Amino acid sequence: MNWNIVEGNWKQLKGKVKVQWGKLTDDQFDVVTGRRVELAGRMQEDYGITQDEALRQMKRFEERNQDCRSK
């Protein structure tokens, strides 16, 4: 799965993303709407991590959710 699939299926995948990064609020998820850079920035702010770490976590999320396909 690549992030384009996440962005395209945001409504379906939002729940999985919320489980992964539960510190983020519903309002933040609504602003992110699947955009990779926006999510990375929110993760950096709320989790106190670097951009590189945020991107690593997102990559692992993509790998764990290979079963998600664009419809």
N, C-alpha and C positions, 0 to 999 in steps of 0.2 A: 504494500500500500504506500502511496506517496501522499504528501500533504494536500495535493489538489483534490484527492478523494475525500479527505477530512473536510476541506472547505466546501466541497460540493454537497456533502451529506451531513452538514453541521447539525441539523435538527436531530438526525438519527444518532449521531456520535456524541452529541453534547453530554449525554448522561455518562458515557465512558470517560470523557474528558473531566467531568466533574468529580468522578470517583478518584481519578488520578491526581488531580490538583484541587482538592477540596477546600483549600483556604480562599480560593477565588469566589467572589460573590456572584449571584445571578446577574446582577447589573453588569459586572465585568464580563461575564460570558456573553451577554447580549451585545456588548461593545465589540468583543473579539470577533464574533460571527465566523469563526473558523480561520481567520487570518493568522498565519504562522508568526509573523513579526510582532503583531499585536499581542498574541498569547505569550510569546517569549518575554516581552516587556513587562507584562503583568506578573509573570512568574518571577522575574528578577525583583520586582518591587515587593511582592508579598512573601516570597521565600528567601530573599536576601542572597540570591545566587548570581553567578556571572552569566553573561549571554551565552558563552560556550557551554556552561552546564545546562542552561535552559534548553539549548538546541540538542544536547546529548539526550536529555530526558525525553524530548519530543521525538527524537529518532527511535529511542527504545519503545515509546508508545506506538509509533507506526509499525515497528517490527512485531510487537505483540498482538496487533490488531490486523494482521494480514488478511483475515477472513472478511473484512469490510470491503465491499466492492461498489464502485459507482453504478448506479441504476439508470 
